[in-house]
Amino acid sequence: MGDFIDSGAVKVIEVIGISKDGFEAAVDNAVAKAAESIKGITGVEVQNLSARVDDGKVVQYRATVKLAFAVR
């Protein structure tokens, strides 16, 4: 679990998660991929959902999210 921030500073970045399995998976992918290089993510805010369509079918889901983590 991430650190609880009760004082100090928080940095917020924007990331776009991508999945073929749905919007929830796209959000999960954004957080998981960012967590590989960013320690202590404490929150996620979904900003936008979009999808790529090919031949009348959704083929890719995208989730633009903001991730928060403590400044160290």
C-alpha positions, 0 to 999 in steps of 0.5 A: 500500500502507498504512503499516507500523506499528511504533510509535505507535497504531492506531485501529480502526473498525467498518464494514458493507459491502454487495453484491449479488454476495457476501460477498467483494464486501461486504468489498471494498466496506467497505474501498474505501468507507472508504479514500475518507476514511481514509488508510493502512488497514493491516488488516481483520478480518471480524466477521460475515457476514449476508444479506437474503433476499427471496422465498426468495433472498439479495438482499443480502450484508453483511459487518461488518468492523473496519478498522485504521489509524495514528493521525496 
